Amino acid sequence: MPWARSRKQASVDRSSALISWSVNQVRLSLARARESQVRLVRYGTTVTASALAPKTLAEARGLVDRYLGPLVAYDRENDASLLQTLATFLANDGSWKVTAGKLGIHRQTLVYRLRLIEELTGLKPTSTSGTAAFWLSFNAGQSAGILDE
């Protein structure tokens, strides 16, 4: 009976997909538990850094690809450090002086890099919407293990 065999295969495929989805949920939950430094997390009881945090690994990948993907590609192709520049800028609450100092670059070099980030992504890193999108993307990427800490 060929239909019985295909039904069985479909059931196996659904089970495999469910297991994969479950593993992704566990990874995100583990990352959230580590962030809040707790040993036990019950579903629905943790407060995330944002209500907009991705719920699945696919959502996290989507955020990273959409907002940070162009920077990752540029850095790889040009041996550059735009991703590090943006991460440092966000970590220092948008302080030009502190960011340039921590990166060991001139302030005008930072201005150039941030303009290039805007050109590549279509988002201005100094705007509220740009800061929010980039911050959510970095957190999603780090929590899901897509980006290095």
Secondary structure, DSSP 8 states (H G I E B T S, - for coil): -HHHHHHHHHHHHHHHHHHHHHHHHHHHHHHHHHHHT-S---TT----S-TTS-SSHHHHHHHIIIIIHHHHHHHHHHT--HHHHHHHHHHTTT-HHHHHHHHT--HHHHHHHHHHHHHHHS--TTSHHHHHHHHHHHHHHHHTTSS--
